[in-house]
Amino acid sequence: MILQNPRVIFIWEHHLSIGFKTSHRFRRQKYWHCQSAMTDSERIEMNEQVIVEPKTEDSVKIDQNRCSRCLVCPSVCPYDAIAVEEKTGEVRLNMEKCQVCGICSSACPASAIDTIYYNVDSLIGYINKRMTERNSDKLVLTCRGSSPFQVQRMNEVAKFQADNFLSISLPCVGRVPSELILKALASKAKKIIVMPCEDKYCRFKDGSKIDTRRLLLTQALLFQLGFKPDTLTITKRSNKAQIDSNKCVGCGNCNYVCPYDAITMGTSKVPKLDPIACTGCGDCVAVCPALAVKLDGFEYETISEAIRDYGSSVPKMKRETKKPVILVLSCQWSEFSDLDAYGNGTMENVVFAGIPCAGRADTLHVLEALHQGFDGVLITACKKGECKLEEGNDRAEEHVASLKNLLAQVKLEGRVDMCFVSPKNVGDLNDHIRKFMEKIEELHKKEVV
């Protein structure tokens, strides 16, 4: 592929050079993951092999044969998960520390670090396909933490006079290499808008800061090559909670649960929110009895309406499969592949919905799901020590324990459960879903008897 500019840039699978070709290696990827929902047929079309039930394995790997020992990866890793062995000089990855942010992979000049999530080849294939279908030439890349749903992205993107755009949400835009930007421009895209979180609120520490520096360099390169100044735009934002003082009853629950001390109680007993301290975890939204606190994209009514919409298809799913149907409320940082595969829709009697943190799991939403006909609700959280929002998984565990006691009083034991998963272990969540489904099926058998 050649960019249409005075200077010729040859873009290969893993290397970029100006004015001359470089050697390259191609490795067929087996996985396809993207935030936009896809059907089974679309996934099969995009991959030569679709892993239905992948075995648990590391999701990030370093190819020592490719590694040039440049030491870029340990310098950019925000979790000190990459180190150099003194004797051999080899670069080693500590998966216990790794958070699968993808920053190391996007920074590696030798393409020696492979991650199964959102690799460049898969993303470019998806971008080309979707832009052709939509007849679109504008691409929006967002972080999950900066803009949760299409409505918020549309409002933000409208500022840049960009309509009919393709939007892709990533766990962190720090995993976006310049190669992806250049390949997209060499193909269908004429304008690209990248929306990282504000630096202070990046869920992966330095992901936004690192990618901003990289994108600014890419901007400078594009300008020198004759591209328009607005070809690549960077706009930062973070999702914040909002309090409606007219609805507030002054109970103080939001102040009590906030892990960032972002909410204080005024003299009038009306809470005040510090937007600088707020990180948008949603814990305050989940505990407000007056529904006076909201978080864009994750408002009470937004999630409730989605549950009702999904619930309308539950009877048909039960009739056709003769099996129970469950709802999975998943922290969007606890799992990448399954959240994308289910695409906030339905698959194999499982309805999957993402929430900003397991702490946002609302008791009312769980009860509404059971009322709508779901046979069980599974809440997923980050594994202990890996929560991106100040131990939100611990608070969620407390909420679920209380909810279980409540359900036991009305003889609905076993209908709600919680699991701790990590994107580091591919297929981990699928295993938990399968076990929970088996548990629900056993409950059904006992009820029939």
N, C-alpha and C positions, 0 to 999 in steps of 0.2 A: 504494500500500500504506500502511496506517495502523497504527501500533503501538497495541495495546489498553491504553492508559494514560490518566490524567486529562488530560495535555497531549497535544495532537495534534502528531505529527511526520509531515510529508509527506516521504517518501523518493523522490527522483526518480533518474533514471539516473546523474547525475553530481553532483548537489548535494543537500545536506541543510540544512534550515532548521527552526527551531522556531516553530510558530504561523502560518507564512505560506508560500506557495508561491514558488518561484524558477523562473526560466527554465531550460530544460535542453536539451541536445542529445543525440541518440542516434546512435551510429555502429555499424553492423553489424560484428561481429567475424568473421573468417574462420577463426580458429584455436581449437582446443580442446585444452588440455593439463592433465592431472591425474594425480597419482601412482597412483591406483587404476586397475587394468587395465580396458580397455574393448574391446569387439569393434568390428569395422569398422561394423556396422550401428548400434551405439550412437553412434559418432562421427558418422555421417551424420545420425542423428536429432538430435544436439545442434547440428549446424552446417548452414547452408544450403550451405556449400561446404567440402569436405574437400580439403586440399592434399596430394596423394600424394607428389609430388616438388617441394617448394617451391624456388624459386630462391634463391640466396644473397643476403641483404639484411640491412640493419640491423634488429635486433630491438627497438630503442628509438628513438622519434622524438618530436620536439617540434613541436607545431602552433603556429606563430607567430601564427596568426589567433586562437587561443584564449588564448594566453599573456597574463596580466595584468601581467607584469613585477614580481610580488610578491617575487621573489628567494628564495622558500622552498627551491626545488630546489638551488641552489648551496650553501645553508647546511647542508643535510642530506646531500649527497653525500659518502660516505666516501672517495672516490677523486679528488676535485677534477676530476671529468670534466665539470662544467658551469661555464661562465663567461659573463660578460656583456660584449658588445662595447661598447667605450666610445663609438663614434660613433653607432651605431644604437640601443643599449640592448637589443638582442635577446639572448635567452638561447640559447647554443649548446652543443651536446653534442659532446664529443670521444670518439668511439667507440673510439679506441685506449686511452684510460684507463678507459672504462666497463667494469664487470664484470657488468652486467645484474642487479644486486641487486634492483631494483624499488622501492627506497626513495623515489626522487624521484617516481615515478608515484603511489605511495600517498599522498605528502604534498602533491601539487599540488592547490590548492583550485579551480582552473579546469579540471581534467581535460584539461590541454593536453599531457600526456606519455603517449604510448601505448606499451605493451609487449605483444607478442603472447603472452607467457607469463602464465597465471594472472590474466587480467583479471577484474574484479568480475562482469561480466555472465555470463561463462562459468562461473565458480565458483558463482554463485548458481543458475544453471540446473542445474548438476550436483548441488548440494546438495539442491535441491527434489526432483529426480527420485529420487535415491538414498534420501533420508529417507522419501519416500512409499513406495518399494518395500520398505524395511526396517521401516516403521512406527516410525521412530526420531525422537526429539526432542532428541538430544544430539549435538553437533558437536565434534570434536577437530581442532585445527589445529596441526601440528608442523613444526619445522624438520628438514630431512634430517639435520643434524648432531646434533640432540638426541635423536632416537629413530628408529633406522633401520627397524625392522620392526614389524609388527602386535603381535608378542608383547611387545616392550618397551613399546609404547604401552598395551597392555591392563594390564600390571602397574602402570604409572604412573597410569593413569586410574582403576584400581580404588580408589585412595586417596580418590577423590572420590565414591564410591558411584554411579558412572556406568556403566551397562551398556547393551548394544544401541546403541552409538554409531557414528556415521559418522566415519572418520578420513581426513584429507587431509594429505599431506606436501608441504611447499613448500621451495624452495631456501633461503628465508630468510623468517621471519615478519615481518621489517621491511617486506615488501611488502603486509602486511595493513592496509588502511585501516579506519577506524571505520565507513565506509559498508558494508563487507562484514558486519561484526558486526551492525549495525542492520538490514540487509536480511535477514540470516539469522534474527534474532529476530522480524522482522515476518512471516516466512514459517512455517517448520516448527520451527525450533530453539527450545527452552526453556532449554537450558543449553549454554554454550560454554566449552571448555577450550583455552587456547592454551599451547603448550609450546615456547618459544624456547630457544636455547642460553644457557648462562650467559654473561654479558657478555664476559668475558675470552676466551671460546672461539668467539665468533661468526665464521663464515667470511667474513663481509662487514664486518668491523671493528666498526661501530657499529649494525648492524641490530637486534640484540636490545635494546640500550639505547634506541634510538629508538622501537622498537615498544612497549617496556614503558611508556615515558612516555605514549605515545598510548593504550595500553590502560587505564592507570590513570585517565586523563581520561575515557575511555569508561565505565569502571566508575562513576566519580563521577556522570556524567550519568544512567546507568541507575538508580542508587540514588535520585537526585532524582525520577526519573520513576515510582518506585514498584516497580521490579523487586527481586526477592530478592537478597541480597548474593552468593549463589553462582551467579547467572545467568552471570556472566563470571568465570572463574578463570584466573590466570596461574601457571604452575609452570615453573621453569627447571631444566634438567638438561643434562649433557654426557656423551657416551659416552667411557669410559676403558678403556684396556687393563688386563688383569689377569694376573698371573704366578702359576702354580702351582709353588711351590717343590719340591713332591714329584716333579714331572716334570722340572724343570730339570736340565740336565747341566753348567751353568756354562761354556758355550762363549763367552759374551760377545758373540754376534752382535747381540742386541737393544741392548746398550749401544753398540755400534759404529755402528749405523744410525740410532739415534734422533736426529732433527734438533733436538729441544728439550732435550736433556740431562736427560730425565725419568727415565732409567734409569742407575743407578750399580751398580758391582760391589762387594759387601761383602767382608769379610775371608774369609768362607767360600766365596767365589766364586759366591754366589747373588745374582742381581741384585735390586735394590730399586727399586720404581717410586714416583715422586713424583706422586701424582694431581693435584696442583695444576699441575705443569708439563706433564703429558700432555694432548694435544689429540685423541687418538683417531684418528690418521692410519692406524694399522694396519701400518706398515712393520715393526715388531718382530714382529708376528704372522707376516708373510710369510717371515721369515728364520729362525724358530725351528725347528731340526731335530727337537726333541723334542715339538713341539706343546704347549709349556708356557705359551704366551702366547695369550690370547684377547681378542676384542673383541666385545661383545654385538651379535648380529645378523650378524657377519661371522666367526664362528669357522670353523676349518678344516673341521670336519665339517658345519657348516651349508651352506657353499658346496659342499662335495664332494657332499653329499646332493642338493642342487639340480641339480648337473651330472649326476648319475646319473639323476635323475628326467627331466630334459630329454633325456638320452641315450636313454632308452627309446622316445622318439618319433622319433628320428632315422631308423631304418630305414624307417618308414612314410612319412616326408616324402620320403626319397630315391626310394622306389618310385613315389609319386604324382607327383612333379615331374620325376624323372629328372635332378635337379640336386644339387650338393653342398650340405651344410649347415654353417654356421659358427657359432661361439660368439663373442659380443662381450662382453668384460669391460670395462665402462666406468666411469671415475671419475664419481661422481654430481654432480660440480661442473662437469665438462667439457661436458655437454650436458643440456638440459632437455627439449626436445620429443620427441626420439627415445627417451629413457629412459622417458618417460611413454607414448608411443605403443606401444612394445613391451611395456610393463607387466611387465617381468621375465618375459616369456613368449615365445611363438614367433610369427613373422610372416615370410612369404616366405622360408622356409629360413634364417632368422636367429634364433638364440636369444640373448636380450639379458639380461644380469645386471649390476646395479649394485654397485660396490664403493666404499668410503669415499675411496679415493685410488688412483691408478694404481700407487703404490708397494705397495699391498696385493696386487697380482697375484702369485699364488703359482705357482712353477714346477711344483709337484705338481698343482695344479688344471689347469694347461695340459696337462700330460702325461695326466692323467686324462680330460680332455675328448677328446683325440685317441684315447685307448684306448676311450672310449665310442662312437666312431664319427664324431665331428665331423671334418670335412675340413680345418678351419683354425680358428685362434683369433686374433681381432683385439683388441688392448688399446688403449683410448682414454685419452688424458690431456689435461689442460689445456694450452693453448698456452704456449710459453716466456714466462716473466714473469707468468703468470696463475695459477699454482698457489696454491690456498688453504691448502696445508699444507707450507710451507717446501721448495719445490723437489722435491716428491714425484715430479714428472714426470721430473726428471733421474735420480733413483734408479731409477725404473721403466725408463727407457731403458737403463741399465746392466744391469738384470736381463734385459731382453729380448735385449740383445746377447749375453749369456752363454748364454741359452737357445737362441738361434739357432745358436750354435757347437755346442752339445750335440746339437741335432737334426740338424745337418749330418753329424755322425759316424754317425748311424743312417739316413742318407739320407732325411731328412724336411725337406729345405730348402724354404723358402717357405710352410711350414704355419703359421707364427706371424709376426705383424707388429704394428706399433704406429703410431698416428697421433695427431696433436695437433689438437684441435678446441676450439671456443669457442661458447657459446650466443649470442654476438653475431652469428654468421653462421648464419642459418637454412638448414638443409639441408646444412650442411658435413659432418656425420657421414654422412649418406646417401650423399654422393659417395664418401667413403672406403670405406664398406661395399661399394658397387657395384664399385669398382676392385679391392678385395680379393677379392670373389666372382669377378670375371673372371679374376684371377690364379689362384685355386684351380681354376677350370674349365679353364684352360690346362694346369695340372699334371695334371688328370685325363685330358685328351686325350693328353698325352705318355705317361702310364702305359699307356693302352689300346694305343697304337701299339707 
